[in-house]
Amino acid sequence: MIQLKDLTLGYEQRILLEKVSTHITGGQLVALLGRNGTGKSTLLRAIMGLETPKNGEIILHGKNIASLKPEKLARKISFVTTDKVRIANLRCKDVVALGRAPYTNWIGQLQAEDEKRVVTAMQLVGMSGYAEKTMDKMSDGECQRIMIARALAQDTPIILLDEPTAFLDLPNRYELCLLLKRLTQTEGKCILFSTHDLDIALSLCDTIMLIDNPQLYSLPTNEMITSGHIERLFQNEMVTFDAKTIKIRIKQIFS
Ligand SMILES: Nc1ncnc2c1ncn2[C@@H]1O[C@H](COP(=O)(O)OP(=O)(O)OP(=O)(O)O)[C@@H](O)[C@H]1O
């Protein structure tokens, strides 16, 4: 579904990824890992067509995204960021309904099928009771779940999420990732999300993409665990990754 072909990304003189080639098929939950500032958001934005590659191609369903019109792209791919929508008077169900924009008529009128999708999307993220609440009255975690419902209402085969678990408590982090996993299994969606939750990524995802500038390694989770890449990238004098137990260990508390 998503293919990166000799992709080079960066800003001005700085190269974040160089000549990266990989692909993700449908029915997969993929975690994008990497230290702060390595380019996870940049890569997701590039797949959305919001950053221009320095070189190479991003191909969705066999078509270079550079050649896709925004309305075509909106039916293929949805994007959830951590940006907060905090507009007074805007109800949660109105935000979720925005996800239907690629399917509604020119005045944006929702049909019965659209209304049904909005209700289902809110149910899936456990936010049915919040439909009439306005966005300015929501907690960060609730707001995040509404934004995920908007992406689900958009009903695209590919969903990208930039740190979707950032504002969620621990049970909700797992619940959300289990929901994403279920969507890959039952609906064959291709879901790629950036995260710093190593535990969740390694326990739930099919594939791990790991940015080690300017490389990107993409491996099935089991292979990534034993590859040595995680230890190398995430350990420092304080912590280390134990591939046998798949846990982070603290090496020393006081120096
Ligand atoms: N518009 C921009 N212009 C110039 N440099 C940028 C721009 N956006 C991001 N950067 C830089 O590119 C690098 C990668 O940023 P990006 O936000 O993609 O990293 P990230 O892996 O998502 O980080 P984090 O884990 O901290 O969220 C950073 O050093 C950042 O400062």
The ligand as an SDF file (V2000), in Angstrom:
LIG
                    3D

 31 33  0  0  0  0  0  0  0  0999 V2000
    9.8820   22.9640    9.0410 N   0  0  0  0  0  0  0  0  0  0  0  0
   11.0990   22.6460    9.4790 C   0  0  0  0  0  0  0  0  0  0  0  0
   12.1920   23.3230    9.0420 N   0  0  0  0  0  0  0  0  0  0  0  0
   13.4430   23.0010    9.4530 C   0  0  0  0  0  0  0  0  0  0  0  0
   13.7100   21.9780   10.2940 N   0  0  0  0  0  0  0  0  0  0  0  0
   12.6730   21.2630   10.7650 C   0  0  0  0  0  0  0  0  0  0  0  0
   11.3160   21.5570   10.3780 C   0  0  0  0  0  0  0  0  0  0  0  0
   10.4980   20.6670   10.9870 N   0  0  0  0  0  0  0  0  0  0  0  0
   11.2960   19.8590   11.7320 C   0  0  0  0  0  0  0  0  0  0  0  0
   12.5980   20.2190   11.6100 N   0  0  0  0  0  0  0  0  0  0  0  0
   13.7550   19.5540   12.2310 C   0  0  0  0  0  0  0  0  0  0  0  0
   13.8660   18.2660   11.6510 O   0  0  0  0  0  0  0  0  0  0  0  0
   14.2170   17.3040   12.6550 C   0  0  0  0  0  0  0  0  0  0  0  0
   13.1670   16.2030   12.6670 C   0  0  0  0  0  0  0  0  0  0  0  0
   11.9580   16.7200   13.1870 O   0  0  0  0  0  0  0  0  0  0  0  0
   10.6910   15.7970   13.4380 P   0  0  0  0  0  0  0  0  0  0  0  0
    9.6600   16.6290   14.1140 O   0  0  0  0  0  0  0  0  0  0  0  0
   10.3450   15.1290   12.1800 O   0  0  0  0  0  0  0  0  0  0  0  0
   11.2950   14.7080   14.4700 O   0  0  0  0  0  0  0  0  0  0  0  0
   10.5710   13.5990   15.3450 P   0  0  0  0  0  0  0  0  0  0  0  0
   11.3430   12.3360   15.1640 O   0  0  0  0  0  0  0  0  0  0  0  0
    9.1250   13.5620   15.0410 O   0  0  0  0  0  0  0  0  0  0  0  0
   10.8190   14.1620   16.8160 O   0  0  0  0  0  0  0  0  0  0  0  0
   10.0660   13.9390   18.2270 P   0  0  0  0  0  0  0  0  0  0  0  0
   10.2650   12.5060   18.6290 O   0  0  0  0  0  0  0  0  0  0  0  0
   10.8180   14.8550   19.1300 O   0  0  0  0  0  0  0  0  0  0  0  0
    8.6370   14.3390   18.0430 O   0  0  0  0  0  0  0  0  0  0  0  0
   14.3230   18.0640   13.9680 C   0  0  0  0  0  0  0  0  0  0  0  0
   15.6790   18.3420   14.2110 O   0  0  0  0  0  0  0  0  0  0  0  0
   13.5470   19.3340   13.7250 C   0  0  0  0  0  0  0  0  0  0  0  0
   14.0770   20.4020   14.4690 O   0  0  0  0  0  0  0  0  0  0  0  0
  1  2  1  0
  2  3  1  0
  2  7  2  0
  3  4  2  0
  4  5  1  0
  5  6  2  0
  6  7  1  0
  6 10  1  0
  7  8  1  0
  8  9  2  0
  9 10  1  0
 10 11  1  0
 11 12  1  0
 11 30  1  0
 12 13  1  0
 13 14  1  0
 13 28  1  0
 14 15  1  0
 15 16  1  0
 16 17  2  0
 16 18  1  0
 16 19  1  0
 19 20  1  0
 20 21  2  0
 20 22  1  0
 20 23  1  0
 23 24  1  0
 24 25  2  0
 24 26  1  0
 24 27  1  0
 28 29  1  0
 28 30  1  0
 30 31  1  0
M  END
$$$$
